[in-house]
Amino acid sequence: MTALYSDTHPKMEALQIQLWRQATPTRKMNMLAQLNKSAQMLAQAGLRSQYPQASEAELRFKLACMILGDELAHKVCGETDHAK
């Protein structure tokens, strides 16, 4: 098996994989939810730095566009001032 991470010792990587395999479905879903939340927070931070004058509503809409695409974001969020 090839290494997943170039900066991780192979024994530690094997232990991580073993722990993932032993995790319950609920634990795996919780880990996935946390990863998604972290990705969303990173995206929001990037948007805040790119658009420092934008309101929170505008940033949420921009995030929705990133995740859903413009067309679906407009359908979900509606046509509002921040959609421009």
Secondary structure, 3 states (H helix, E strand, C coil): CCCCCCCCCHHHHHHHHHHHHHCCHHHHHHHHHHHHHHHHHHHHHHHHHHCCCCCHHHHHHHHHHHHHCHHHHHHHHCCCHHHC
